[in-house]
Amino acid sequence: MRWAQEYAKSLRAGDTVLLEGAMGAGKTILAKGIAKGLGIGEEVTSPTYAYINSYEDRLHHFDCYRIGSEAQALALGFADYFDLGGICLIEWSEKIASLLPDRCKRIEIIRRGEYEREIVY
């Protein structure tokens, strides 16, 4: 959480960050920390069933785990978010690879134990 709050200071409007890691690695916790670091006061929750949660029109958190195809994501308007000027955090981004902007940042979370994580960025 603390690392994510600090990392948030490096982000600028229009950035897209791919959050990679196994189920339960801590991608949503990372998103919560980034939101806090950006000064967003809203409660950040997993968008697993909503697909995308937006916070203060500055942060858009995608969860593509349940997306069946890039066509489905396109029909749901996923690509539109990349042009809104906010920061996009995307979990399971490989499911929408062709829709992603050309330049994306990447954070990988590797679970090293019950309470230990390695962060590669």
C-alpha positions, 0 to 999 in steps of 0.5 A, a space after each residue: 500500500 505504501 509503495 503504491 502511494 509513492 508510485 502514484 506520484 509518478 503518474 500523469 493524466 493519460 497514463 495507462 498502467 497494466 497490473 499483472 499478477 496471479 489471482 490474489 496477488 494484491 492488484 486491487 490493494 495496489 489500486 487502492 494505494 495508487 488512489 490514496 496517493 492521488 488524493 482520491 477519497 472514494 473507497 476503491 473496490 474490485 471491479 470484477 463484476 462491474 468491469 470498470 470502476 471510475 473515481 472522481 473522473 481521474 482514475 479508471 480501474 479495469 478488471 478484464 478477468 471476465 471479458 470473453 473477447 476484445 470485441 466484447 470490451 470494445 462494445 462495452 466502451 473500454 477503449 473510450 476510457 483511454 481518451 478521457 485524460 485520466 489514469 487507467 489501471 488495468 488488471 488482466 490486460 492481456 484480454 484486451 491487448 489490441 485495444 491498449 494504448 501504444 505506451 503503457 506502464 507495467 507493474 507485476 506483483 509476485 507473491 513470495 509468501 502470505 504477507 510478502 510481495 515482490 513488485 517489478 515495474 
